[in-house]
Structures are given as C-alpha cells and as structure tokens.
Amino acid sequence: MTSNKEPVTSDQQQGTSDQQQGTSDQHPDSQLSKRIKRHVIGRRRTYFVATAPGFENLCYSELTNLGLSKENVSVIEGGVEFKGKLQDCWQANLHLRTAGRVLLRIDSFKATGFRQLEKKVAGIPWELYLPPMVLPKVHATTRHCRLHHTEAIYQRFIAGISTRNWGDDVAKEGKKETSTELTLFVRGVDDRFTVSIDSSGNHLHKRGLKTHYGEAPIRETVAAAALLLIGYTGKEPLVDPMCGTGTFSIEAAMMSKDIAPGWFREFAFSHWPSFSQKRWEYLKRQIENRIINSPRPMIFASDQDISACSRLEKCIRQNQLSDIMSVSRKNFFEFHPEEVADTKGILVINPPYGKRLGNLKKSQTLFDEICDRLIHAYKGWKVVLVAPDRKLTGKMPFSLESFPFFHGGLNPALLYGTIS
C-alpha cells in the first residue's frame, strides 16, 4: 500500500521536536547555540548561486577555484549549485566576481492548499536562520502551481514564521518588525516549494566602493566576466579609453591587486544567528595579507568627460587604488596607447549606445568608427568591446568571439579576442 505523505526532512524532524518542547525563546541560549552549530555552521548544506544568463560556467570555474570539489558543484538552471559549510557561503560572497547572490536552501516540500503551506512553514526551525522577533521579506514566484497568488503565499509564510518563532499570541498582536536585510526566496514549481534565505543582501555586483554613477552603467559582474573571458592576469597593461564611471578599470584594479570583490561591502549573513564577527574578521585578515601593492600604474582610464574623470579619480584615491590605476581626460580617437604602455596589452571599450546617444543608428555609426580606430592604433592588442546590438557581430572588420548578455532592456554582446 503506497502513502501520499511527503518525506520528512531532517530540518522538519528537528522542527517538530522543537515545537513539542516549545518555541525557540523558551530554549536556553546554550541549547539554541548548539543547534545552530550542528544544523547551520557544522553541517554541509546546499547553496544556490544566482547568475546572469550565460555566466553559469564562469561562476562554476570561480567556485571550483575557491577549493570546492567538482563533485560538489553543478551548473543548473539560473546559476550554480554547491554543497558546502557556512564558511564556504561566506567565501563565495566574498570572492565570486560573476555571481548575483548566494542563497542557502532551507527546505523543500509539496503544498496544494494554503493551510497545508502554512503548516509546512511553521514546521521549519526558523530560530536557526532568523533573529528573534524579526520577520524577513518574502519574494515568491510560482509556475504550474495550484497556489499561485504570491500575496497569499507571502501572508502564509509570515503567519507560519510568526507562530513558529514567537507563538500564537505574539503572532496575533503583531509585536515584530520586518527586516530590510533578510529576504526569503520562495519558488514554487509543480506544487513543490523550495525555500531559500538570501545570504548576500544587495546584489553582488554592488562592490561597495563606487558611489558615483553614470547613465546606464555596465554591471561589475559583466565587466568581471569580460576580463575573465579575455584572460586578464593583472600583470599586463590595460587601457580603458571610454571609461565613463570606470567600472572596467576598477574591476581590473581589484583583480590585479588581488582584492576580493566583496572586500568593501557587507552581507546579509552578518544578521543571521549563526554569524560570528570574530571568525569573519579572521577571514578578512587572511585575504588582506594577500593584497598587492603595485610599483607603477598598469591600468589607464580615460574619458572626454572631465566630471566623470574627476569622480573616478576621487573614488580610486578613497579606496587606495591609485598605485595601480591612473585617470586622464582624453577623447578616445586622440588616445595613443604607446604613450602609456611600452608593450601590447588589453583594451576594454564600453561605448555609449542606445539612449545615451539618442538612437541605435548613432551608436552603430560610432561603433564602426571605433573599429576603424582599433585596426590603425591597436593591432596586436587583446580587446573587449561591448557591441550595442548582437547583429553587429557579423559586421566586424576582424574576427572576435561573441558573448551575449542582457543590459537595460537591450541585447548587447561582449566581443573579445585579438585585433588583427
């Protein structure tokens, strides 16, 4: 005789046992601390790293380079999944350059009715993941689910978490606050709901050191992907003659100096009950010792916009990047690479396109002029060129590889290779 009951996960078993004994605020702190160490800190868990479409394999390589074994890392729809301990989650946030965010998988269960959903949610030991008297934001998406009303799903999650963590009386009185740092991601597919908690907070492209912004700037994760694709080592000269806000140059400077992309920012996991400030400071001291001081600039950023150059110069001074990077005010078509570099290196160009030039036709004309300049002034250089439209990849006067991505509602492509 078959059973229709869902298999009970270890977390749910722990949750049921804990509910029988009382809610988490009735446990002595030492007991809760032991459970957090056993179930969150010491136990190998499943994490999901969300990436932009097409960045999955780059992120996979980054994760395995962090020391995770290949059998514990796999590319799946929307990103990369890995199995590891809590410290691996911290390291992923700190070191991944192409990732969007890192989620800890908390539970997965089937639910076809809202009462069943709320009961499942209340069975999760939320005290292991959330601070006392704090509710997370809940981001829900569904596909082919009988429960498809996301607002109703949100309400059941809030009700289930409140009942679980603080009891019915507190849940009804509403004596709790919603955290801006903690977010749950709930994904329902074919009536099965996967519950994850975001360990990153702000999207990981926000490195935390740039406060100046331009119109439609390219994301740091895209710039990092481009530099990885071209094989940038940080030892060769890099020229960024249409630097704008300096995204490519700053990303290259951090790579060259071996500064982790998350060095300047904070993460949502610092608000988890499992967070140890002492351990986190120890990890950061370890990578601080690896930061390289450059004897001379190897990254040369330039733009015709004097205000953009001033803001970028201020940023690199404030973040101690002036040893590796210099900024000058020049028009791209007047820039001569031999004036700053005595060997061929890497050229990165993110030209204005789309709305910044008024229309696509103008950006295509500029793109043709740039290509002509590359042939005459940069032959033999490696190049990363952002094409405003993927159709332009077939009109190049020399052969480059194409890596499509999405940006601001447009469909540009990263073109990369050697100018011949």
TORROMAR-489133 format. One record per residue (C-alpha): residue in three letters; x, y, z. Coordinates in steps of 0.001 Angstrom, whole numbers, plus 524288, in hexadecimal, padded with zeros to 5 digits. Layout:
REM TORROMAR-489133
res ALA; u X; v Y; w Z $
...
This chain:
REM TORROMAR-489133
res MET; u 80000; v 80000; w 80000 $
res THR; u 805E7; v 80D1E; w 7FBE1 $
res SER; u 805AF; v 8196F; w 803F6 $
res ASN; u 802C0; v 8272C; w 7FF19 $
res LYS; u 80A56; v 82D5B; w 80A31 $
res GLU; u 8160F; v 835C9; w 806F9 $
res PRO; u 82344; v 8311C; w 80C27 $
res VAL; u 82729; v 838A4; w 8184E $
res THR; u 83421; v 83FDC; w 8177B $
res SER; u 83DD7; v 84013; w 822AA $
res ASP; u 83AE9; v 84E7A; w 824F0 $
res GLN; u 82C64; v 84B7C; w 825D5 $
res GLN; u 82EFC; v 84069; w 82F4A $
res GLN; u 836F2; v 849C3; w 8378D $
res GLY; u 82C34; v 853F4; w 8363A $
res THR; u 82189; v 84A8D; w 83AA4 $
res SER; u 829A3; v 8465B; w 84652 $
res ASP; u 82C5B; v 85476; w 84A06 $
res GLN; u 81E17; v 85854; w 848E4 $
res GLN; u 81A69; v 84D6C; w 85222 $
res GLN; u 82417; v 852FB; w 85BF0 $
res GLY; u 8206F; v 86131; w 859CD $
res THR; u 82487; v 86C96; w 85138 $
res SER; u 83294; v 8711B; w 84FE5 $
res ASP; u 83193; v 87C11; w 859DA $
res GLN; u 82E67; v 871B8; w 86407 $
res HIS; u 83B43; v 86AAA; w 8615D $
res PRO; u 84742; v 86E65; w 86929 $
res ASP; u 850D8; v 875F8; w 860AE $
res SER; u 85AE7; v 86B23; w 861F3 $
res GLN; u 85164; v 86138; w 85C5D $
res LEU; u 84DE4; v 869DD; w 850D7 $
res SER; u 85C3E; v 86C91; w 84E8D $
res LYS; u 85F10; v 85DFC; w 84DF6 $
res ARG; u 85440; v 85BDF; w 84417 $
res ILE; u 8591E; v 8671A; w 83BA2 $
res LYS; u 866D0; v 86158; w 83BD4 $
res ARG; u 861B9; v 853D7; w 83883 $
res HIS; u 857D6; v 8573F; w 82DEB $
res VAL; u 85CFC; v 863D8; w 827C9 $
res ILE; u 86B76; v 8659C; w 82AC6 $
res GLY; u 870D5; v 857D4; w 82B4C $
res ARG; u 867D1; v 85100; w 821C4 $
res ARG; u 86A2D; v 85077; w 81318 $
res ARG; u 85ED9; v 8579A; w 80CAC $
res THR; u 85A43; v 85A60; w 7FED5 $
res TYR; u 85C4B; v 86820; w 7F98F $
res PHE; u 857D1; v 86E3F; w 7ECDA $
res VAL; u 85F92; v 878EC; w 7E60B $
res ALA; u 856F3; v 880F7; w 7DD01 $
res THR; u 85D9A; v 88648; w 7D0C7 $
res ALA; u 859F8; v 88DED; w 7C4B1 $
res PRO; u 8567E; v 88531; w 7B906 $
res GLY; u 862FB; v 88034; w 7B2B5 $
res PHE; u 86B85; v 88273; w 7BEA5 $
res GLU; u 86945; v 8750E; w 7C4B5 $
res ASN; u 875B1; v 86E84; w 7BFB8 $
res LEU; u 87E39; v 87A07; w 7C39A $
res CYS; u 87877; v 87997; w 7D148 $
res TYR; u 87A6D; v 86AD7; w 7D1C5 $
res SER; u 888F2; v 86CD5; w 7CF0E $
res GLU; u 889C6; v 87746; w 7D996 $
res LEU; u 883A1; v 86E3D; w 7E3A3 $
res THR; u 88C91; v 862D9; w 7E0A7 $
res ASN; u 89848; v 86C23; w 7E131 $
res LEU; u 8941A; v 86F6F; w 7EF23 $
res GLY; u 89714; v 86166; w 7F2E0 $
res LEU; u 889AF; v 85B16; w 7F1A3 $
res SER; u 88AA8; v 84D91; w 7EB94 $
res LYS; u 8845E; v 84C22; w 7DE37 $
res GLU; u 87B3E; v 84161; w 7E2ED $
res ASN; u 87546; v 84B3B; w 7EC65 $
res VAL; u 87304; v 855BD; w 7E208 $
res SER; u 8696D; v 854F8; w 7D6B5 $
res VAL; u 863B3; v 85E31; w 7CCA3 $
res ILE; u 854D6; v 85EA2; w 7CD27 $
res GLU; u 84A3E; v 8675D; w 7C7A3 $
res GLY; u 84CC7; v 87575; w 7CBA4 $
res GLY; u 85A0E; v 87387; w 7D1E4 $
res VAL; u 862D6; v 86A1D; w 7D92C $
res GLU; u 85FD4; v 86146; w 7E4A8 $
res PHE; u 869F8; v 85CD0; w 7EE71 $
res LYS; u 86AA6; v 8550C; w 7FAFE $
res GLY; u 872F0; v 85AB2; w 805CC $
res LYS; u 873B2; v 85FD7; w 8138E $
res LEU; u 86FF5; v 86D64; w 8183B $
res GLN; u 87DBD; v 8726A; w 81685 $
res ASP; u 87D1C; v 86E82; w 80824 $
res CYS; u 87125; v 8772F; w 806FD $
res TRP; u 878B3; v 8828E; w 80CDE $
res GLN; u 88418; v 8800E; w 8039E $
res ALA; u 87B0E; v 87F76; w 7F7D8 $
res ASN; u 87538; v 88CB6; w 7FB19 $
res LEU; u 8828F; v 89270; w 7FD8F $
res HIS; u 889B2; v 88D31; w 7F18C $
res LEU; u 8803E; v 88AA3; w 7E643 $
res ARG; u 88129; v 89514; w 7DBC1 $
res THR; u 87695; v 89044; w 7D269 $
res ALA; u 86C0D; v 88C74; w 7DC50 $
res GLY; u 85F77; v 893D7; w 7DF1C $
res ARG; u 85C2D; v 88E5B; w 7EC83 $
res VAL; u 85E25; v 8822F; w 7F4DD $
res LEU; u 85263; v 87B34; w 7FABC $
res LEU; u 85232; v 870FD; w 80578 $
res ARG; u 84829; v 86659; w 8029F $
res ILE; u 83FFE; v 864D0; w 80EF6 $
res ASP; u 83560; v 85B3A; w 80B0F $
res SER; u 82D6D; v 85571; w 80005 $
res PHE; u 81FA4; v 85012; w 8012A $
res LYS; u 81310; v 84DEB; w 7F9B8 $
res ALA; u 806ED; v 855FD; w 7FCBB $
res THR; u 7FA02; v 8568B; w 7F574 $
res GLY; u 7F226; v 85E76; w 7FF59 $
res PHE; u 7F4DD; v 86AA2; w 80753 $
res ARG; u 7F26C; v 863F9; w 8147B $
res GLN; u 7FC16; v 8596E; w 810AD $
res LEU; u 805DE; v 863D1; w 80C59 $
res GLU; u 804F3; v 86B3D; w 81936 $
res LYS; u 80694; v 85EA8; w 820F7 $
res LYS; u 812C1; v 85B0A; w 81935 $
res VAL; u 81868; v 86891; w 81B5A $
res ALA; u 815AF; v 867F2; w 82A01 $
res GLY; u 81D21; v 85B02; w 82A7F $
res ILE; u 829E1; v 86145; w 8261B $
res PRO; u 8330A; v 864BD; w 8317D $
res TRP; u 833AF; v 87333; w 82E2E $
res GLU; u 83B1D; v 87676; w 83A99 $
res LEU; u 846FE; v 87060; w 83412 $
res TYR; u 8467A; v 87A42; w 828F2 $
res LEU; u 83FA4; v 88683; w 82DF7 $
res PRO; u 8425F; v 88F74; w 83992 $
res PRO; u 837DC; v 88FE9; w 8443E $
res MET; u 82BCF; v 8982B; w 84180 $
res VAL; u 8300A; v 89B71; w 8339C $
res LEU; u 828C2; v 897C3; w 82740 $
res PRO; u 82F60; v 896DD; w 819F4 $
res LYS; u 82AAF; v 89C3B; w 80D28 $
res VAL; u 824ED; v 8915D; w 804BC $
res HIS; u 826C4; v 890CB; w 7F603 $
res ALA; u 81E04; v 88657; w 7F000 $
res THR; u 81CE0; v 88137; w 7E20B $
res THR; u 814D5; v 875C2; w 7DD0C $
res ARG; u 8135A; v 86DB0; w 7D0C7 $
res HIS; u 80922; v 86327; w 7CE8F $
res CYS; u 804B6; v 863ED; w 7DCC9 $
res ARG; u 7F705; v 8634F; w 7E248 $
res LEU; u 7FBA7; v 86D8A; w 7EBF8 $
res HIS; u 7FF4D; v 87885; w 7E2CF $
res HIS; u 7FAE1; v 884D7; w 7E9EE $
res THR; u 807EA; v 88A3B; w 7EEA4 $
res GLU; u 801F3; v 893BF; w 7F87F $
res ALA; u 7FA7A; v 88893; w 7FEF3 $
res ILE; u 806F1; v 8805A; w 7FF20 $
res TYR; u 80DF9; v 88BAD; w 805AB $
res GLN; u 8036A; v 88CBF; w 8101B $
res ARG; u 80410; v 87E21; w 81326 $
res PHE; u 812C1; v 87EDC; w 81482 $
res ILE; u 81205; v 88A58; w 81DD7 $
res ALA; u 80774; v 88370; w 825BF $
res GLY; u 80F15; v 876A1; w 82634 $
res ILE; u 81BD8; v 87D3C; w 82A23 $
res SER; u 8151F; v 88567; w 8349A $
res THR; u 80E49; v 879BA; w 83A9D $
res ARG; u 81A9E; v 8718C; w 83A3D $
res ASN; u 823CD; v 87B7F; w 8402F $
res TRP; u 81B6D; v 88305; w 849B2 $
res GLY; u 80ED2; v 87BA0; w 84C14 $
res ASP; u 800B9; v 87EB6; w 84877 $
res ASP; u 7FF12; v 88A06; w 851FB $
res VAL; u 80A9A; v 891BF; w 84CD2 $
res ALA; u 8070D; v 88E76; w 83ECB $
res LYS; u 7F952; v 893E4; w 84096 $
res GLU; u 7FDC7; v 8A02A; w 847B4 $
res GLY; u 807B5; v 8A311; w 83D01 $
res LYS; u 812E1; v 8A648; w 84663 $
res LYS; u 81D6A; v 8A461; w 83C4A $
res GLU; u 824C6; v 8ABED; w 831EB $
res THR; u 827DE; v 8A909; w 823BB $
res SER; u 83658; v 8A8D3; w 820BD $
res THR; u 83BC9; v 8B01F; w 8150A $
res GLU; u 847FC; v 8A791; w 81545 $
res LEU; u 841A9; v 89A18; w 81534 $
res THR; u 83A6A; v 8948F; w 80984 $
res LEU; u 83473; v 88741; w 806D7 $
res PHE; u 83359; v 88294; w 7F8DF $
res VAL; u 827F6; v 8792B; w 7F6DC $
res ARG; u 82703; v 8722C; w 7E9D9 $
res GLY; u 81B71; v 8698D; w 7E6B8 $
res VAL; u 81BE5; v 86037; w 7DB21 $
res ASP; u 8119D; v 855AF; w 7D8FA $
res ASP; u 80C82; v 85762; w 7E6F3 $
res ARG; u 81A0C; v 8557A; w 7ECE4 $
res PHE; u 81F6E; v 8611A; w 7F463 $
res THR; u 82DE3; v 8637E; w 7F670 $
res VAL; u 83107; v 86CDE; w 8018C $
res SER; u 83E10; v 8740C; w 801D1 $
res ILE; u 843B3; v 87F1E; w 809CF $
res ASP; u 84C18; v 88973; w 8033E $
res SER; u 859C2; v 88A3E; w 808FE $
res SER; u 85E2B; v 895BF; w 80095 $
res GLY; u 854DE; v 8A119; w 802CE $
res ASN; u 8579A; v 8AB11; w 7F82F $
res HIS; u 85A35; v 8A50C; w 7EAE7 $
res LEU; u 86870; v 8A0E1; w 7EA5E $
res HIS; u 86B98; v 8A9DF; w 7DEF0 $
res LYS; u 86B18; v 8B4BA; w 7E924 $
res ARG; u 87927; v 8B3E5; w 7EDA8 $
res GLY; u 877A0; v 8BE95; w 7F7D8 $
res LEU; u 88270; v 8C7C8; w 7F37D $
res LYS; u 87C3B; v 8CF86; w 7E856 $
res THR; u 872C6; v 8DA4E; w 7EC24 $
res HIS; u 8730A; v 8E18B; w 7DF15 $
res TYR; u 869C3; v 8DCD2; w 7D494 $
res GLY; u 867D4; v 8E007; w 7C654 $
res GLU; u 85CB8; v 8DDD7; w 7BCF8 $
res ALA; u 85A23; v 8CF3B; w 7BAFD $
res PRO; u 86767; v 8CAAA; w 7C034 $
res ILE; u 86B71; v 8BCD7; w 7BD2B $
res ARG; u 86AF4; v 8B39E; w 7C8D0 $
res GLU; u 8776A; v 8AFA5; w 7CFAD $
res THR; u 873E6; v 8A152; w 7CDC4 $
res VAL; u 873B2; v 8A37E; w 7BEF6 $
res ALA; u 880BA; v 8AA8C; w 7BF6A $
res ALA; u 8868B; v 89F6F; w 7C774 $
res ALA; u 88139; v 89559; w 7BDE3 $
res ALA; u 8876A; v 89CB9; w 7B295 $
res LEU; u 894A9; v 89D4D; w 7B953 $
res LEU; u 89414; v 88ECE; w 7BC80 $
res LEU; u 8905E; v 88B91; w 7AE76 $
res ILE; u 89BDF; v 8932C; w 7A8D9 $
res GLY; u 8A537; v 88CC8; w 7B285 $
res TYR; u 8A916; v 898FC; w 7BA13 $
res THR; u 8B3EC; v 895D2; w 7C3D1 $
res GLY; u 8B607; v 8A33C; w 7C9EB $
res LYS; u 8C42B; v 8A37B; w 7C570 $
res GLU; u 8C229; v 8A930; w 7B7D3 $
res PRO; u 8BE7D; v 8B764; w 7B4E0 $
res LEU; u 8AFFC; v 8BA02; w 7B398 $
res VAL; u 8AA6F; v 8C5D3; w 7AC78 $
res ASP; u 89C70; v 8CA76; w 7AEB9 $
res PRO; u 89B29; v 8D662; w 7A5B8 $
res MET; u 88C60; v 8D827; w 7A6FC $
res CYS; u 88C2C; v 8D579; w 7B57F $
res GLY; u 87FE3; v 8DD02; w 7B991 $
res THR; u 87DDE; v 8D96E; w 7C7DF $
res GLY; u 889BB; v 8D073; w 7C739 $
res THR; u 88314; v 8C360; w 7C960 $
res PHE; u 88CA5; v 8BBBB; w 7C0DD $
res SER; u 89894; v 8C2BD; w 7C664 $
res ILE; u 894A0; v 8C141; w 7D4A3 $
res GLU; u 89156; v 8B2EB; w 7D2B0 $
res ALA; u 89E7E; v 8B0BA; w 7CC25 $
res ALA; u 8A56C; v 8B808; w 7D729 $
res MET; u 89F31; v 8AF51; w 7E171 $
res MET; u 8A2F0; v 8A32C; w 7D9BE $
res SER; u 8B0D8; v 8A7E4; w 7D7BD $
res LYS; u 8B2BA; v 8AB1D; w 7E635 $
res ASP; u 8ABF5; v 89E6E; w 7EA49 $
res ILE; u 8A14A; v 8A5C9; w 7F194 $
res ALA; u 8953B; v 89D63; w 7F38C $
res PRO; u 8892E; v 8A35B; w 7ECFD $
res GLY; u 881E6; v 8A30A; w 7F9F5 $
res TRP; u 88CC5; v 8A96B; w 801C7 $
res PHE; u 8864E; v 8B6DA; w 802A5 $
res ARG; u 8784E; v 8B2B9; w 805B1 $
res GLU; u 86F93; v 8ABD5; w 80F7C $
res PHE; u 86711; v 89FC1; w 80DE2 $
res ALA; u 859DA; v 89B2B; w 812CC $
res PHE; u 85FDA; v 88F52; w 81987 $
res SER; u 86591; v 8988B; w 823BA $
res HIS; u 85797; v 8998E; w 82913 $
res TRP; u 855CD; v 88ACD; w 82A5C $
res PRO; u 8561C; v 88474; w 837EA $
res SER; u 86172; v 87C1A; w 832F2 $
res PHE; u 86A39; v 887C1; w 82FF4 $
res SER; u 8770F; v 8891F; w 8375C $
res GLN; u 87D54; v 89688; w 8366A $
res LYS; u 88A0E; v 8910E; w 83B9F $
res ARG; u 88ABF; v 8867B; w 8313D $
res TRP; u 88711; v 88FFF; w 8267D $
res GLU; u 891CB; v 89998; w 82A68 $
res TYR; u 89B82; v 88E5F; w 82A4C $
res LEU; u 897B2; v 88ACD; w 81C44 $
res LYS; u 8990E; v 898E7; w 817F0 $
res ARG; u 8A672; v 89A36; w 81E52 $
res GLN; u 8AAE3; v 88E65; w 81689 $
res ILE; u 8A753; v 8946C; w 8096E $
res GLU; u 8AC2E; v 8A1E6; w 80D8C $
res ASN; u 8B9C8; v 89C27; w 80E83 $
res ARG; u 8B8F9; v 89830; w 80026 $
res ILE; u 8B602; v 8A5D2; w 7FADB $
res ILE; u 8C0C1; v 8A9F5; w 7F165 $
res ASN; u 8C6C6; v 8B787; w 7F0A6 $
res SER; u 8CA6D; v 8BB41; w 7E2C6 $
res PRO; u 8D769; v 8C249; w 7E02C $
res ARG; u 8D135; v 8C9D1; w 7D4DB $
res PRO; u 8C406; v 8CBB0; w 7CE2B $
res MET; u 8C026; v 8C0C4; w 7C4E3 $
res ILE; u 8B213; v 8C500; w 7C286 $
res PHE; u 8AF9B; v 8D149; w 7BA9F $
res ALA; u 8A1E3; v 8D6E9; w 7BABE $
res SER; u 89DF1; v 8E257; w 7B259 $
res ASP; u 891B4; v 8E9A2; w 7AE3E $
res GLN; u 88E45; v 8F667; w 7A787 $
res ASP; u 884DA; v 8F9D0; w 7B2A5 $
res ILE; u 88CB3; v 90184; w 7BCAC $
res SER; u 88284; v 8FFC6; w 7C76E $
res ALA; u 88291; v 8F101; w 7C575 $
res CYS; u 89163; v 8F0FB; w 7C698 $
res SER; u 890ED; v 8F922; w 7D30D $
res ARG; u 88722; v 8F015; w 7D993 $
res LEU; u 88F06; v 8E422; w 7D5B8 $
res GLU; u 89BB8; v 8EA12; w 7DACE $
res LYS; u 8953A; v 8ECDD; w 7E7D4 $
res CYS; u 89055; v 8DECD; w 7E8A0 $
res ILE; u 89D98; v 8D899; w 7E61E $
res ARG; u 8A431; v 8E1AA; w 7F003 $
res GLN; u 89A46; v 8DE5F; w 7FA94 $
res ASN; u 89BE3; v 8CFCF; w 7F841 $
res GLN; u 8AACC; v 8CF5C; w 7F71D $
res LEU; u 8AB13; v 8CB80; w 7E8BC $
res SER; u 8B3A5; v 8D6CB; w 7E3EC $
res ASP; u 8BFD4; v 8CE3C; w 7E3CA $
res ILE; u 8BA5A; v 8C57C; w 7D905 $
res MET; u 8B190; v 8CEE2; w 7D19E $
res SER; u 8B25E; v 8DC6B; w 7CB74 $
res VAL; u 8A7E0; v 8E516; w 7C569 $
res SER; u 8A931; v 8EF07; w 7BA71 $
res ARG; u 89FDC; v 8F78D; w 7B2B5 $
res LYS; u 8A0F3; v 8F421; w 7A437 $
res ASN; u 8984D; v 8F11C; w 798B3 $
res PHE; u 8993C; v 8E2D4; w 79496 $
res PHE; u 89D14; v 8E674; w 786AE $
res GLU; u 8A84F; v 8EEC3; w 78BD6 $
res PHE; u 8AD3E; v 8E484; w 7957C $
res HIS; u 8BA1D; v 8DE05; w 791B1 $
res PRO; u 8BCEE; v 8D155; w 7992D $
res GLU; u 8CBB3; v 8D257; w 7973C $
res GLU; u 8CBA9; v 8DE88; w 79FC6 $
res VAL; u 8C7DE; v 8D687; w 7ABC7 $
res ALA; u 8CC2C; v 8C89D; w 7A8D8 $
res ASP; u 8D8DB; v 8C386; w 7A32D $
res THR; u 8D310; v 8B62A; w 7A029 $
res LYS; u 8C64E; v 8B1A2; w 79A4C $
res GLY; u 8BBE7; v 8AE3C; w 7A430 $
res ILE; u 8AD38; v 8AE3B; w 7A598 $
res LEU; u 8A3C7; v 8B889; w 7A0AB $
res VAL; u 895FA; v 8B979; w 7A65B $
res ILE; u 88B9F; v 8C1E2; w 79FF2 $
res ASN; u 87DB5; v 8C41D; w 7A453 $
res PRO; u 8790E; v 8CE7D; w 79AA5 $
res PRO; u 86CC1; v 8D696; w 79C7B $
res TYR; u 86124; v 8D00C; w 79624 $
res GLY; u 85259; v 8D008; w 795E2 $
res LYS; u 84C3F; v 8DAE0; w 79E00 $
res ARG; u 85947; v 8E150; w 7A13F $
res LEU; u 85B35; v 8E4C5; w 792C6 $
res GLY; u 84D02; v 8E75A; w 78FA3 $
res ASN; u 84AC0; v 8DB98; w 786D0 $
res LEU; u 850AA; v 8CEBE; w 78299 $
res LYS; u 854B2; v 8D3E9; w 77536 $
res LYS; u 85DF3; v 8DDE0; w 77B42 $
res SER; u 863FC; v 8D39F; w 7841C $
res GLN; u 8660B; v 8CAA1; w 7786D $
res THR; u 86D0A; v 8D584; w 77112 $
res LEU; u 875D1; v 8D7E7; w 77CD3 $
res PHE; u 8784D; v 8C94A; w 77DB8 $
res ASP; u 87D36; v 8C909; w 76FA0 $
res GLU; u 88641; v 8D489; w 77255 $
res ILE; u 88BA5; v 8CDB1; w 77E60 $
res CYS; u 88EA7; v 8C160; w 776A4 $
res ASP; u 89604; v 8C955; w 76C85 $
res ARG; u 89E12; v 8CFAE; w 77751 $
res LEU; u 8A12C; v 8C277; w 77D62 $
res ILE; u 8A702; v 8BD6C; w 770A3 $
res HIS; u 8AFE4; v 8C950; w 76F30 $
res ALA; u 8B43E; v 8CB78; w 77D56 $
res TYR; u 8B2A7; v 8BE9E; w 784C6 $
res LYS; u 8B6C2; v 8B3AE; w 77BAA $
res GLY; u 8BB9D; v 8A813; w 7839E $
res TRP; u 8B48A; v 8AC5B; w 78FFB $
res LYS; u 8AA6F; v 8A3DA; w 7969F $
res VAL; u 89D5B; v 8AAA2; w 7970B $
res VAL; u 8905E; v 8A9F8; w 79E23 $
res LEU; u 88648; v 8B1DE; w 796B0 $
res VAL; u 87818; v 8B38C; w 79AB3 $
res ALA; u 86FC4; v 8B30D; w 78E5E $
res PRO; u 862B2; v 8BA28; w 7900A $
res ASP; u 85BB4; v 8B02E; w 78792 $
res ARG; u 85ED9; v 8A1D6; w 7855D $
res LYS; u 85C68; v 8A3A7; w 776C3 $
res LEU; u 868E7; v 8ABB0; w 775F9 $
res THR; u 8711B; v 89FC8; w 77916 $
res GLY; u 87030; v 89B8F; w 76ADC $
res LYS; u 87500; v 8A8C8; w 765D7 $
res MET; u 88212; v 8A90B; w 76CEE $
res PRO; u 88E08; v 8ABF7; w 76464 $
res PHE; u 895A1; v 8A1C4; w 76C36 $
res SER; u 891A9; v 8953F; w 772FA $
res LEU; u 88DA9; v 89549; w 7815A $
res GLU; u 88667; v 88BDE; w 78A30 $
res SER; u 878C2; v 88FF8; w 78E5C $
res PHE; u 872C9; v 88EB1; w 79BE6 $
res PRO; u 86491; v 8938A; w 79C6D $
res PHE; u 85ED0; v 8998E; w 7A8BD $
res PHE; u 8535A; v 8A20C; w 7ACDF $
res HIS; u 8545B; v 8B03A; w 7B119 $
res GLY; u 84A20; v 8BAB8; w 7B318 $
res GLY; u 83FFF; v 8B45B; w 7AA65 $
res LEU; u 849C0; v 8B339; w 79F25 $
res ASN; u 85094; v 8A746; w 7998F $
res PRO; u 85F03; v 8AAE8; w 798AE $
res ALA; u 86A7B; v 8A1A3; w 79794 $
res LEU; u 87830; v 8A0F2; w 79D07 $
res LEU; u 88199; v 89F7C; w 79199 $
res TYR; u 88F14; v 89AD8; w 7956A $
res GLY; u 89B83; v 89624; w 78EF9 $
res THR; u 8A7AA; v 89BAB; w 78862 $
res ILE; u 8A775; v 8A710; w 77ECA $
res SER; u 8AD76; v 8A263; w 77219 $
